[in-house]
Amino acid sequence: MSQPSEPILVAEGVTRTFGGVTAVNNVDLIVNPGELVGIMGPNGAGKSTFFSLVAGARKPSAGKLRVCGKDFTKIGLGDAARFGVGLAHQIPKPFKKLTVRQNVDIASYVLPRSQRKAAVDYALEVSGLTGRQSKMAGDLGLLELKRLEIARVLALDPKLVLLDEVAAGLSGSDLDELIELVRTVHASGKTVILVEHVQEVIHKLAERVVVLEWGTKLMEGTPAQVSNDPRVVEIYLGSAQNESALKRDVHPGGETRLKVEGLSAGYGPVKVLDNVSLEVKKGEILTVLGANGAGKTTLAKALEGMVKTRTGSVWFNGEDITDVATFARQRRGLALVPEGRRLFGELTVRENLRLGLKSERGFKATHKDQSPLDKVYSLFPKLVELNDRQAGQLSGGEQQMVAVGRALAGEPDVIIFDELSLGLAPIVVDRLLEAVVQIANWGTSVVLIEQNIHKAMAVADKILVLKRGEVVFSGKPTDFSEEELQRAYLGAS
Amino acid sequence: MIRQIFGFIAKFRDPFTYGTAVVVAAVLYLTASSLDRGQQNDLTSLFLLMTLALAWNLVGGYGGQFSLGHSIFVGVGSYATAVILTLLGWPLIPTMIIAAVMSALIGLLLAYPLLRLRGPYLAVGSLGMAVAAYGWMINWDFTKASQAYAMPKEAQVDFATMYQFATVLLLIAIVSIVALVRSPLGLRLVALRDNELGAASIGVKRVRTLLPVWALSGLLTGAMGAVYAVQQGTLTVDGTFNIQFSLDAAIICVIGGLGTLSGPFIGAIIIYFLRKYSAEYQNYALLIEAVVLVIVVRFFPAGIVGLISKGFRAIVHRRAAAQK
């Protein structure tokens, strides 16, 4: 057994390459038992890759890596959990056909038989899932899935807990609950390393922060030191927001592009949207806000025809499209940039964009002059150099650019963005919001569904706030007070 | 009220399953003599089809590994029975057990390389092995190559005994599969199917989990092959190492419900009677089966079991809503 004084993680010159790309480059890091360390960095900085090495899911190409006293440079899948390392994935990986308790049970099998039941009970209780333990994992919502992910990790009784972007997609009281959960886990004597974009989480929790950029360690220090370091501010937060980039040069108005009247929708017995109405004019940006479970994503799906409309109607360019199939709405010019991007990972960037075109003629035209793709490349010049890369290999921010580009390639009249900024660094979010404003300036109407409340309100012409499937506010962002916002998110009345 | 009934069923689910299986099997076993020979033969065929589907479902349904190599186990089980009886002259039942064990060992041998493959690659890999085994057998003089291999006299039992073999085998299959599926190993198996990466990160090792499952599937399929050999009386490579066994098992499970306990039973009954009664339409028989398969896959992708449980849940939900 390892002595108590031995560090739980020792990384010396850890490097990982994929083909010709170096994702993690010569990283040194020591973590002592009982610490709570945060790792930050912009998208594509190599955080997730570094985490996968520490979790034993991949092996380093070079360097030394010892975790929990074991050599992790030659380790098989499934071993890390037995050595005391538990990883909660950014995207939950539930076993959907098993119950919540069975999901957690499986993790406990790494423990001696006599400790299993207690470990599972404890994990369920700490993560607040005791009341849901006989539900099917496939029926859980996002927050519950994140809790399940953590419960499974806890049931391993690990020495080292790795949390990969567990706060992504959460806000308001959900976020606070999650922070409290991580704090409880740490207080129970576990060493925790977390990768996070949500600044608040790092600030509230971490004792020490490591900043990665382009796969190398830029610096490490206390949260205060890191957030005051000018290098970090520049690479991570971007220079002060360029106000003019978010300025609207066209004042929206004129014809109505998208109109919804009294829309209700849901899944099975559950009613998710109740009597929702909205209207978007040409070149207008409508921001849809609301806490998790308020029905934002369901609204996007209902607009796009992926969820059946129960009552009410959807009008597009003066035409009733309530019963029109998804692909046909897309062709008429109602585009969706879905949550999680849904790119074709095996195809190149160019091929992904090409699939978004209305016709092949548009693609051939790129060799001449006029093409919808030219607009995409002018909006995101970076995509030109990424053209021949596989979409699945890109960083989160780059993938989101491709997803936006693919939707724009169809020359839509209305474009819906579902969770545009999810899991992305602030600098990338700013870049994407600038693009959204540019798209609206071209005269395309925008429906922007966002977690990033303040930034999304800054670019909005109108906002719509949902609470448990009902519209609680609809109007200009300036008329919507901070108080009302709190009420919609935190549920206080 | 409904909730209490469900709670009761959940609590006694395992004893209930085992108890029912044992009682039904005992009744079938003891009433063997009251059936005529045609019925005994028909039920033997049906039970063997069920055993085949149950064994395949372990790997293909619960494990999500679409094996097209299960014909190898049928072939090994049947030919091993015939060869041991002929050359060593052992008693019938120990011979059949040894044949099943040989098939289980073959299962381990095949699974070890196959488990490095996933999805369609595993299906094609196992198909390749089945084709290779067929090719080997059709040329192997030791088992009379492409000529028929007659079972020796010791294997000639009456229809009632044959039917009892099939009944006992089916009972063993049910009990061992329920035990495995409800055990930690069974949970790990489903976890690997639902999300391999998620399973690995909580300590589930793929090969270690899947090897015993393939071994059990091979054991049961091999035993089915042994009883099948007794039923047939004469073995041919075409009749035993035939890909059709893997396809039948897969079709039965898809129609009944993949990865469910009752799916293979329902599927086997449907396919068995469909074939029995459509046989008189000759060329149209295959067409009818194909149409049934397409309809099920299109409209009830979770199989007949999925359809039933969906309807059941709808009723319970309506009751609960009415109570509110």
Interface residues (C-beta under 8 A of the other chain):
Chain A: A55 A57 G76 L77 G78 D79 A80 A81 R82 G86 L87 H89 K93 P94 F95 K96 K97 L98 Q102 N103 D105 I106 A107 Y109 V110 R152 V153 A155 L156 P269
Chain B: P184 L187 R188 V190 A191 R193 D194 N195 L197 G198 A199 A200 S201 I202 G203 V204 K205 R206 G259 H317 A321
